[in-house]
Structures are given as C-alpha cells and as structure tokens.
Amino acid sequence: MMRTTRRHFLQVSGATGLLAGAAMKEATSGEGQVVSPNDKIRIATIGFGGMGSGDTRFALNVPGVELAAVCDVYDGRLTRARELYGDKVFTTRDYREILARKDIDAVIVATPDHWHSRICIDALGADKHVYCEKPMVRVIGEGKAVIEAQQRSKKIFQVGSQYVSSLVYQKARDLIKAGALGEINMVEAWLDRNTALGAWQYSIPPDASPESIDWDRFLGNCPKRPFEPIRLFRWRNYQDYGTAVAGDLFVHLLSGLHLATGSIGPTRVFATGGLRYWRDGRDVPDVMLALLDYPADAGRHPEFNLALRVNFKSGVAQEQFGFRFVGSEGVMTTSMSGITLSNPPKELEPGYTIGTFPKAVQETFLLQYRKQYPQRKITPEVMVPEKSEHYTPPPGHDAHQDHHRAFYEAIRAGSRSVEDATFGFRAAGPALLSNVSYFERRICAWNPESMTAA
C-alpha cells in the first residue's frame, strides 16, 4: 500500500524571497541606498490595469509603503485610483511627470509589454527603484539595456514573477539539491485555462474614446493606427504590444524552473501551436507547446529536456497549472498549493529476455545471472512500499504578497533583489524565443551565459 505523509515546510524567515535570491547565481543587483525601517517608501504605479492595480494592493499591504502617484493612459483608471486611495494621490497620463518627482522612491511598471524596457530604463536613470511586471522586455534586443541600466543605477530592480517567492518552488529546489529525485532528466510544465477572461477577453469600458484615452501615448513606438480601444484593453492579444502566451505565461514557468533547478537557461528552443478557439481578431495563438534543451550545469543539474504547454480552451473546470519533475529516483509534481514527491521501490534485478536463445545458452545465461542476482524467496517481506510525501505551505502563505514584501525589504536593506534584471532576462529570453520559433517556424538557439540568440 502507498504510504502518504503530510508535512509543512520548514519554517522560513519573514524574508523568504531574499533567502531564495541569495542562492541564485545570477542575482547580481547592486546595493541600493539603505532606507531606514522607520521611513516611508513612497511608490507610484505606472499602468493601473489589472496587474498594476493588484500590484498596488500587495505593495500597500507591506508596512511603511505609501502610494504617491498613479499613471495610466485611460482617464477612468486615474479616477478609480483616486476613488480607492484618495484625491491626494497624484495622477497623470505621462509617466515622465512621475519620474521627475523627488518624493517618489520606487515605481511599479505594469504597462503593456512594449513599454517595459523604456520606462524601466528611464526610471532607473531617475534614481527610482523598479518593480517591473513580467516579462521584463517585449523583444530580446531590449534585455541587455535594462541589465546595464540596473547596474549603473545601483537601485533595486525586481521582475514580478511570484514563482520566485513561492515556498513551493523554494522547497522544490531544496528537494532537488538533496537528491530526492536522483538525476533529473525531464521536466513538464503546463497551464490550462477554459474561460473568456483567462483567454484575455477583458472588459472594455463604455466611455472609452479618444477624449478619455491618450491613444498616441499608448501606441508609443508601435505602428500608428486609428483609435481602436480593444487594442488597449486586450493588448495581450496583439503582437505589437504583448508577448503572447510565451511572454505572459511561459515566463512564469521558466522562472519557477530556474529557481528550482538553479539553471540559467536552455540552449535550444522549439515551439508550435495555433489559434484553435478564440478567433476574436487576435494575432497570437491560444494553444502553444514548446520543447527546450537544457545543458548540464556543473554542480547544479545534469542535462534535461523541458516541455511547456498552455491551452486557453482546455476543457477543464478550473485553471490548472504545475510542474512534473522526472528524475532517476522519483517524480515530483508541484502547484502553488503544494508538492507531491513519489519514489518507487528500487529495482532489485533488471530481468532478462532469453526466450529466443538456444536452450544451452539460456542455461548458461541464467547461471551467470543468478550469481549476480540470487533468487529471492517470495515472502511478504519482499513487498516494498512506494514512498509518497506531500508538502504544503503554511496557512496564509501568498507568493504574490511575499514577492512584493521581498522587494521593499531589499530597498530598506540595500540588499539583492530576488529576481533582478539578469534573472528576469534569463527567464524572458527563452520565452520570447518560443515566439520567434512559433512565428518563424524554426528551431532557435540561445546562449544562457551571454544571453544572446543565435
């Protein structure tokens, strides 16, 4: 009979994410100016849509954090920010007005993806700490500039992929390091959705108009086109502004994988998929699969293969996502709610296939085989149980909240970010190459050391 044990994770200090970040080879952010624990950290949110407003709530749950300003190109969101946080909150359509203010210490960048790199670089240059929603950049060519801007500024820069602050993936890392799986040879990761909102069919406000929206500012350097509010409120559906399934969701899976394995990235990427159901004018797929080859990294992991899958019309009742780490000694499955580790009994002997050999050869083979593997008496004692353990995080653990807490603790301590620009780009790069592979129908090469595509 399978034996299942249930246990909580080992107790972790309040700076959960910081401990994770310190273990990352690529967490190389410079030290920022230390902020006294008694001082307020005044923040501004640039992009007050779904992620920006959520990030703001998480930030304000951290003691000592105060909202000073909000920027968005839609006036309705600026109105909503004042409704939620009071008229003392400064609001603007132009993020540069926020960066010019000396009373703002840090910014949350939660704009459409095509604005990420420019605003992050400008904010770091304006001496602001930056929390940037994932993916860090929209195209690979933007990544190095953000890394360099972080290094020049010495400010805290953190990418917003909460998997890095999840106790689940930190525990997965510990189990892998302890050899609970033996040698990893394959990893599968997936995210299945089955709803309109999960497929990015977000609501469009009835007052959306050229008067209430700064359309040209939204477009930025993207191709000019007539006012079309669906492109703003459902920007993830368009290549001009978003990064499709890969940049929005693969990047989460890659962040969790890199934390758990200590890897800095794959060397080869291939993706396929298509637009199978949500034919609403979008120009990105709603089903996507990718295969990535990870080379051996001495002292961290052997070479292994990664299979990624996202399906926006998957037929499931509720969203499902997780990992399946496969090793020589067991299998570990994860979700945000916990880990299941299964280790089957070790094989006592390899068995044989000698039925087609001549009788004399069979007898010789069996004689030699039984010298190496003596015949075991069949008794109840030879029945070895399969070991299965389930780990659950303690009540109240919220990876989103802990990720924001880690950011502001890093600002106060002048310490490393749990997910700095280098880590963020090493997760974003392979995700963005999945898009290149899909749209250009080719296998892509990636150098995880130099963070360059071949």
C-alpha positions as CSV (number, residue, x, y, z in Angstrom):
1,M,0.0,0.0,0.0
2,M,1.2,3.5,-0.8
3,R,2.2,5.5,2.3
4,T,1.4,9.2,2.2
5,T,2.8,11.6,4.8
6,R,1.7,15.2,5.1
7,R,4.0,17.9,6.5
8,H,4.5,21.6,6.5
9,F,7.6,23.2,5.0
10,L,10.5,24.0,7.3
11,Q,10.0,27.3,9.0
12,V,11.2,30.2,6.8
13,S,12.1,33.7,8.0
14,G,10.0,36.6,7.0
15,A,12.5,37.5,4.3
16,T,11.5,34.3,2.4
17,G,12.2,35.7,-1.0
18,L,15.5,37.2,0.0
19,L,16.8,33.9,1.0
20,A,15.9,32.5,-2.3
21,G,17.5,35.3,-4.2
22,A,20.8,34.9,-2.3
23,A,21.1,31.4,-3.6
24,M,20.7,32.4,-7.3
25,K,24.0,32.6,-9.2
26,E,22.6,35.4,-11.4
27,A,21.2,37.6,-8.6
28,T,23.7,40.3,-9.1
29,S,21.8,43.5,-8.5
30,G,23.9,46.3,-7.0
31,E,23.2,47.6,-3.5
32,G,20.8,50.4,-3.3
33,Q,20.7,53.2,-0.8
34,V,19.5,51.9,2.5
35,V,16.2,53.2,3.7
36,S,15.5,53.4,7.4
37,P,12.9,50.9,8.7
38,N,11.1,53.9,10.1
39,D,11.0,55.8,6.8
40,K,8.1,55.6,4.4
41,I,8.7,54.2,1.0
42,R,6.7,56.3,-1.4
43,I,5.7,54.5,-4.6
44,A,4.0,55.2,-7.9
45,T,2.2,52.8,-10.2
46,I,2.7,53.2,-13.9
47,G,0.0,51.3,-15.6
48,F,-3.1,50.8,-13.4
49,G,-4.8,48.0,-15.2
50,G,-5.4,44.5,-13.7
51,M,-1.8,43.8,-12.8
52,G,-1.0,47.3,-11.8
53,S,-3.9,47.7,-9.5
54,G,-3.3,44.3,-8.0
55,D,0.4,45.0,-7.5
56,T,-0.5,48.3,-5.8
57,R,-2.8,46.5,-3.3
58,F,0.0,44.0,-2.5
59,A,2.5,46.8,-2.1
60,L,0.3,48.8,0.3
61,N,-0.1,45.7,2.4
62,V,3.6,46.0,3.3
63,P,4.1,48.2,6.3
64,G,5.7,51.5,5.6
65,V,4.7,51.7,1.9
66,E,2.7,54.6,0.7
67,L,1.1,55.4,-2.7
68,A,2.1,58.8,-4.0
69,A,1.0,58.7,-7.7
70,V,-0.6,56.7,-10.5
71,C,-0.1,56.9,-14.2
72,D,-2.3,55.5,-17.0
73,V,-3.4,56.4,-20.5
74,Y,-7.1,55.9,-19.7
75,D,-8.6,58.6,-17.5
76,G,-11.1,56.1,-16.0
77,R,-8.3,54.3,-14.3
78,L,-6.9,57.5,-12.9
79,T,-10.4,58.3,-11.5
80,R,-10.5,54.8,-10.0
81,A,-7.2,55.3,-8.3
82,R,-8.4,58.4,-6.6
83,E,-11.6,56.7,-5.6
84,L,-9.6,53.9,-4.0
85,Y,-6.7,55.9,-2.4
86,G,-7.9,59.5,-2.2
87,D,-7.5,62.7,-4.0
88,K,-4.1,63.3,-2.5
89,V,-2.7,60.7,-5.0
90,F,-1.2,62.5,-7.9
91,T,-2.4,61.2,-11.3
92,T,-1.1,61.7,-14.8
93,R,-1.1,60.2,-18.3
94,D,2.6,61.0,-18.7
95,Y,5.0,58.7,-16.7
96,R,7.8,61.3,-17.0
97,E,5.9,63.5,-14.6
98,I,6.2,60.8,-12.0
99,L,9.9,60.2,-12.6
100,A,10.6,63.9,-12.2
101,R,9.2,63.9,-8.7
102,K,11.8,63.7,-5.9
103,D,9.3,62.4,-3.3
104,I,8.9,59.1,-5.1
105,D,11.3,56.3,-4.1
106,A,10.1,53.4,-6.3
107,V,7.8,52.6,-9.2
108,I,5.7,49.7,-10.2
109,V,5.8,49.3,-14.0
110,A,2.7,47.4,-15.1
111,T,2.1,48.8,-18.6
112,P,1.7,46.8,-21.7
113,D,4.9,44.9,-22.5
114,H,6.0,47.2,-25.3
115,W,6.6,50.0,-22.8
116,H,8.5,47.9,-20.1
117,S,12.1,48.5,-21.2
118,R,11.9,52.2,-21.9
119,I,10.1,53.1,-18.7
120,C,12.3,50.8,-16.6
121,I,15.5,52.4,-18.0
122,D,14.1,55.9,-17.6
123,A,13.1,55.1,-14.0
124,L,16.4,53.7,-13.0
125,G,18.1,56.7,-14.6
126,A,15.8,58.9,-12.5
127,D,17.1,57.2,-9.3
128,K,14.0,55.1,-8.7
129,H,13.8,51.5,-7.5
130,V,11.8,49.5,-10.0
131,Y,9.3,46.6,-9.7
132,C,8.6,45.5,-13.3
133,E,5.9,43.1,-14.3
134,K,6.9,40.1,-16.3
135,P,8.1,39.7,-19.0
136,M,10.9,42.2,-18.4
137,V,11.1,43.1,-22.1
138,R,9.0,42.6,-25.2
139,V,11.8,41.6,-27.5
140,I,15.2,40.0,-26.8
141,G,17.1,43.0,-28.1
142,E,15.9,45.1,-25.2
143,G,17.2,42.9,-22.4
144,K,20.9,43.9,-22.2
145,A,20.0,47.6,-21.9
146,V,17.8,47.0,-18.9
147,I,20.5,45.0,-17.2
148,E,23.0,47.7,-17.9
149,A,20.7,50.4,-16.5
150,Q,20.2,48.4,-13.3
151,Q,24.0,48.0,-12.9
152,R,24.6,51.7,-13.5
153,S,21.9,52.9,-11.1
154,K,22.7,50.6,-8.2
155,K,19.0,50.7,-7.4
156,I,16.8,47.7,-6.6
157,F,15.2,46.2,-9.7
158,Q,12.8,43.2,-9.4
159,V,10.8,41.4,-12.0
160,G,7.3,40.5,-11.0
161,S,7.1,36.7,-11.3
162,Q,5.9,35.4,-8.0
163,Y,7.0,31.9,-8.6
164,V,10.4,33.0,-7.4
165,S,9.0,33.9,-3.9
166,S,6.8,30.8,-3.7
167,L,7.6,28.5,-0.8
168,V,6.6,25.6,-3.1
169,Y,9.4,26.2,-5.6
170,Q,11.9,27.0,-2.9
171,K,11.1,23.7,-1.3
172,A,11.3,22.0,-4.7
173,R,14.8,23.5,-5.1
174,D,15.8,22.1,-1.7
175,L,14.4,18.6,-2.5
176,I,16.3,18.6,-5.8
177,K,19.5,19.7,-4.2
178,A,19.1,16.9,-1.6
179,G,18.9,14.3,-4.3
180,A,15.3,13.4,-3.7
181,L,14.8,12.7,-7.4
182,G,18.2,11.4,-8.3
183,E,19.3,12.9,-11.6
184,I,16.6,15.0,-13.3
185,N,16.2,14.0,-17.0
186,M,12.9,15.7,-17.9
187,V,10.5,18.4,-16.7
188,E,7.0,19.1,-17.9
189,A,5.1,22.3,-17.1
190,W,1.6,23.4,-18.0
191,L,-1.1,26.0,-17.6
192,D,-4.6,25.1,-18.8
193,R,-7.5,27.6,-18.9
194,N,-11.0,27.4,-20.2
195,T,-12.7,30.8,-19.7
196,A,-13.0,34.0,-21.7
197,L,-11.2,36.1,-19.1
198,G,-8.5,33.5,-18.9
199,A,-8.1,34.0,-22.7
200,W,-7.7,37.7,-22.2
201,Q,-11.2,38.8,-23.3
202,Y,-11.2,41.7,-20.8
203,S,-14.0,44.2,-20.4
204,I,-13.9,47.4,-22.5
205,P,-15.3,50.5,-20.7
206,P,-18.3,52.1,-22.4
207,D,-16.7,55.6,-22.0
208,A,-13.5,54.6,-24.0
209,S,-13.0,57.4,-26.5
210,P,-10.2,59.5,-28.0
211,E,-11.0,62.0,-25.3
212,S,-10.7,59.6,-22.3
213,I,-7.7,57.7,-23.7
214,D,-4.3,59.1,-24.8
215,W,-4.1,56.8,-27.9
216,D,-0.8,58.0,-29.3
217,R,0.9,57.6,-25.9
218,F,-0.4,54.0,-25.7
219,L,0.9,53.2,-29.2
220,G,4.4,54.7,-28.4
221,N,6.8,53.4,-31.0
222,C,4.4,50.8,-32.3
223,P,2.8,51.2,-35.8
224,K,0.4,54.0,-35.9
225,R,-3.3,53.1,-36.4
226,P,-6.7,54.6,-35.9
227,F,-8.3,54.6,-32.4
228,E,-9.3,51.0,-31.5
229,P,-9.9,50.6,-27.8
230,I,-9.9,46.8,-27.9
231,R,-6.2,47.0,-28.6
232,L,-5.6,48.9,-25.3
233,F,-7.9,46.9,-23.0
234,R,-7.0,43.5,-24.6
235,W,-3.4,44.3,-25.6
236,R,-2.1,40.8,-24.8
237,N,-3.9,39.6,-27.9
238,Y,-1.7,41.6,-30.3
239,Q,2.0,41.1,-31.2
240,D,2.6,44.9,-31.4
241,Y,2.1,45.4,-27.6
242,G,2.3,42.0,-25.9
243,T,4.3,38.8,-25.9
244,A,1.6,36.3,-26.4
245,V,1.3,33.0,-24.4
246,A,5.0,32.6,-24.2
247,G,5.9,36.0,-22.7
248,D,2.9,36.2,-20.4
249,L,2.8,32.6,-19.1
250,F,5.8,30.5,-20.2
251,V,7.9,33.1,-18.4
252,H,6.3,32.2,-15.1
253,L,7.0,28.6,-15.7
254,L,10.6,29.3,-16.7
255,S,11.1,31.5,-13.6
256,G,9.9,28.7,-11.3
257,L,12.0,26.1,-13.1
258,H,15.2,28.2,-12.9
259,L,14.7,28.8,-9.2
260,A,14.1,25.1,-8.5
261,T,16.9,23.7,-10.6
262,G,19.4,26.6,-10.3
263,S,19.6,26.6,-14.1
264,I,20.5,29.8,-16.1
265,G,18.7,28.6,-19.2
266,P,18.3,26.3,-22.2
267,T,20.4,26.3,-25.4
268,R,17.7,25.3,-27.9
269,V,14.0,26.2,-28.2
270,F,11.3,24.9,-30.5
271,A,7.6,25.9,-30.3
272,T,4.4,25.1,-32.1
273,G,0.7,25.7,-31.6
274,G,-2.1,27.7,-33.2
275,L,-5.2,29.8,-32.9
276,R,-7.8,27.0,-32.1
277,Y,-10.8,28.6,-30.5
278,W,-10.6,32.3,-29.6
279,R,-10.9,33.8,-33.1
280,D,-11.7,37.3,-31.9
281,G,-9.3,39.2,-34.1
282,R,-6.2,38.4,-32.1
283,D,-2.9,37.6,-33.9
284,V,-1.4,35.3,-31.3
285,P,-2.0,31.6,-30.6
286,D,-4.3,30.3,-27.9
287,V,-2.6,26.9,-27.8
288,M,1.2,26.7,-27.5
289,L,3.7,24.0,-26.8
290,A,7.4,24.3,-26.6
291,L,10.4,22.0,-26.2
292,L,13.6,23.3,-24.6
293,D,17.0,21.6,-24.2
294,Y,18.9,22.4,-21.0
295,P,22.6,21.6,-21.0
296,A,24.4,20.2,-17.9
297,D,25.4,22.8,-15.4
298,A,28.3,21.5,-13.3
299,G,27.3,21.4,-9.6
300,R,23.7,22.3,-10.4
301,H,21.9,19.8,-12.6
302,P,22.5,17.3,-15.5
303,E,21.2,18.0,-18.9
304,F,17.5,17.6,-19.2
305,N,14.5,18.4,-21.5
306,L,11.7,20.8,-20.7
307,A,8.2,20.6,-22.2
308,L,5.9,23.6,-21.8
309,R,2.2,23.7,-22.6
310,V,-0.5,26.4,-22.4
311,N,-4.1,25.8,-23.7
312,F,-6.7,28.6,-23.4
313,K,-9.6,26.2,-24.3
314,S,-8.6,23.1,-22.4
315,G,-12.0,21.7,-21.3
316,V,-11.1,21.8,-17.6
317,A,-13.5,23.2,-15.0
318,Q,-10.9,25.3,-13.3
319,E,-7.5,26.7,-14.2
320,Q,-4.8,24.1,-13.7
321,F,-1.0,24.6,-13.7
322,G,2.1,23.0,-12.3
323,F,5.3,21.1,-12.9
324,R,6.3,17.4,-13.1
325,F,10.0,16.9,-12.4
326,V,11.1,13.5,-13.5
327,G,14.3,12.0,-12.1
328,S,16.2,8.7,-12.0
329,E,14.9,8.0,-8.5
330,G,11.4,9.6,-8.4
331,V,8.8,12.1,-9.7
332,M,7.9,15.4,-8.1
333,T,4.7,17.3,-9.1
334,T,4.1,20.9,-7.9
335,S,1.4,23.5,-7.9
336,M,1.1,26.7,-5.9
337,S,-0.7,24.7,-3.3
338,G,1.9,22.1,-2.6
339,I,4.3,19.4,-3.7
340,T,3.9,15.6,-4.1
341,L,7.1,13.6,-4.2
342,S,6.9,9.9,-5.2
343,N,9.8,7.5,-5.0
344,P,9.1,3.9,-6.3
345,P,11.0,1.0,-4.8
346,K,14.3,0.5,-6.4
347,E,14.5,-2.3,-9.0
348,L,16.1,-5.4,-7.3
349,E,17.2,-7.0,-10.6
350,P,17.0,-6.0,-14.2
351,G,15.2,-9.1,-15.5
352,Y,16.0,-10.9,-18.8
353,T,14.8,-11.7,-22.3
354,I,16.3,-15.0,-23.2
355,G,13.3,-16.8,-24.7
356,T,14.8,-16.7,-28.2
357,F,18.2,-18.1,-27.2
358,P,19.1,-21.8,-27.6
359,K,18.3,-23.8,-24.5
360,A,22.0,-24.3,-23.7
361,V,22.6,-20.6,-24.0
362,Q,19.6,-19.9,-21.8
363,E,21.0,-22.2,-19.1
364,T,24.4,-20.6,-19.2
365,F,22.9,-17.1,-19.1
366,L,20.7,-18.0,-16.1
367,L,23.7,-19.5,-14.2
368,Q,25.7,-16.3,-14.6
369,Y,22.6,-14.1,-13.9
370,R,21.8,-15.8,-10.6
371,K,25.3,-15.5,-9.5
372,Q,24.9,-11.7,-9.8
373,Y,21.2,-11.7,-8.7
374,P,20.5,-14.6,-6.3
375,Q,17.0,-16.0,-6.3
376,R,14.9,-14.3,-3.6
377,K,12.4,-16.2,-1.5
378,I,8.9,-14.9,-2.2
379,T,7.7,-13.7,1.2
380,P,5.7,-10.7,2.4
381,E,9.0,-9.0,3.3
382,V,9.9,-8.6,-0.3
383,M,6.9,-6.3,-0.8
384,V,8.4,-2.8,-0.5
385,P,6.1,0.2,-0.3
386,E,6.2,3.1,-2.7
387,K,7.1,6.2,-0.8
388,S,4.9,9.3,-1.3
389,E,5.2,12.5,0.6
390,H,3.1,15.7,0.3
391,Y,4.4,19.1,1.3
392,T,2.0,22.0,1.8
393,P,3.0,25.6,2.6
394,P,1.8,27.0,5.9
395,P,-1.6,28.7,6.1
396,G,-1.6,32.3,4.9
397,H,1.4,32.0,2.6
398,D,0.8,34.1,-0.5
399,A,3.6,34.1,-3.1
400,H,2.3,37.4,-4.6
401,Q,2.4,39.1,-1.3
402,D,5.8,37.7,-0.4
403,H,7.2,38.8,-3.7
404,H,6.3,42.4,-3.0
405,R,7.4,42.1,0.6
406,A,10.8,41.0,-0.7
407,F,11.1,44.0,-3.0
408,Y,10.6,46.5,-0.2
409,E,12.7,44.7,2.2
410,A,15.5,44.8,-0.3
411,I,15.1,48.5,-0.7
412,R,15.3,49.0,3.1
413,A,18.3,46.8,3.5
414,G,20.1,47.8,0.3
415,S,20.4,44.1,-0.5
416,R,20.0,41.9,-3.5
417,S,16.7,41.6,-5.4
418,V,15.2,38.1,-5.5
419,E,14.6,38.5,-9.3
420,D,16.9,41.1,-10.7
421,A,17.3,42.1,-14.4
422,T,19.7,39.3,-15.2
423,F,17.5,36.6,-13.7
424,G,14.4,38.2,-15.4
425,F,16.1,38.3,-18.8
426,R,17.2,34.7,-18.5
427,A,13.6,33.7,-18.0
428,A,12.2,36.1,-20.6
429,G,14.8,35.3,-23.3
430,P,13.8,31.6,-23.9
431,A,10.1,32.6,-23.6
432,L,10.5,35.2,-26.3
433,L,12.4,32.8,-28.4
434,S,9.4,30.5,-28.2
435,N,7.5,33.2,-30.1
436,V,10.3,33.5,-32.6
437,S,10.2,29.8,-33.1
438,Y,6.4,29.7,-33.5
439,F,6.0,32.6,-35.9
440,E,9.1,31.8,-38.0
441,R,8.7,28.1,-37.9
442,R,12.2,27.3,-36.9
443,I,14.4,26.0,-34.0
444,C,16.1,28.8,-32.1
445,A,19.5,28.7,-30.4
446,W,20.1,30.6,-27.1
447,N,23.3,31.2,-25.2
448,P,22.3,31.4,-21.5
449,E,25.7,32.7,-20.4
450,S,25.8,35.7,-22.7
451,M,22.0,35.9,-23.0
452,T,22.1,36.1,-26.8
453,A,20.2,34.4,-29.6
454,A,21.9,32.8,-32.4
